[in-house]
């Protein structure tokens, strides 16, 4: 699946990754059945794949403040 993500993905920077923010992710929503996620600083590194439902659930929890955006936040 990762090769499929790399080959067909059209990446866009997250709208919450400001222009000067070093913590940037890119997402690809054009893939059938999955949303690809990668670190914009390491585009050839690891990629994650989420189902569309799981991606919506994850982003909803982040927007509600249920998940920390940094490991040391409490």
C-alpha positions in Angstrom: 0.0 0.0 0.0 2.8 2.4 0.7 4.1 2.2 -2.8 0.6 3.0 -4.1 0.5 6.1 -1.8 3.9 7.3 -3.0 3.1 6.7 -6.7 -0.4 8.2 -6.9 -0.6 10.7 -4.1 -1.2 14.4 -4.7 0.1 16.0 -1.5 -1.0 19.2 0.1 0.2 20.9 3.2 -2.1 20.9 6.2 -4.0 24.1 6.6 -2.9 24.1 10.3 0.8 24.0 9.4 1.6 27.8 9.2 4.2 29.1 6.8 6.9 29.2 9.6 5.8 26.1 11.5 8.4 23.4 11.7 5.8 20.8 12.6 4.2 20.3 9.2 2.3 17.4 7.8 1.1 16.8 4.2 -2.0 14.9 3.4 -3.2 13.2 0.2 -6.9 12.7 -0.1 -7.0 11.7 -3.8 -6.3 8.0 -3.2 -9.1 5.4 -3.3 -10.0 4.2 0.2 -7.1 5.9 2.1 -5.8 9.2 3.2 -2.0 9.4 3.1 -0.1 11.4 5.6 3.6 12.3 5.6 6.1 14.7 7.3 6.7 17.6 4.9 10.4 17.8 6.1 11.0 14.1 5.1 8.8 13.4 2.0 10.7 10.2 1.2 10.4 8.9 4.8 7.6 7.0 6.5 4.0 7.5 5.3 0.9 6.7 7.2 -2.4 5.5 5.6 -5.8 6.0 7.2 -9.2 5.0 6.1 -11.3 8.1 5.3 -13.5 7.3 8.3 -10.5 7.0 10.6 -9.0 10.2 9.3 -12.3 12.1 9.9 -12.5 10.7 13.4 -8.9 11.6 14.2 -9.1 15.2 12.9 -12.4 15.7 14.7 -10.8 14.6 18.0 -7.9 17.0 17.4 -10.3 19.9 16.6 -12.2 19.2 19.9 -9.0 19.3 21.8 -9.1 15.7 22.9 -5.6 15.0 21.6 -2.4 16.9 22.3 -0.5 18.2 19.3 2.8 17.8 21.1 4.1 14.8 23.2 4.7 16.9 26.3 1.4 18.8 26.4 -0.9 17.8 29.2 
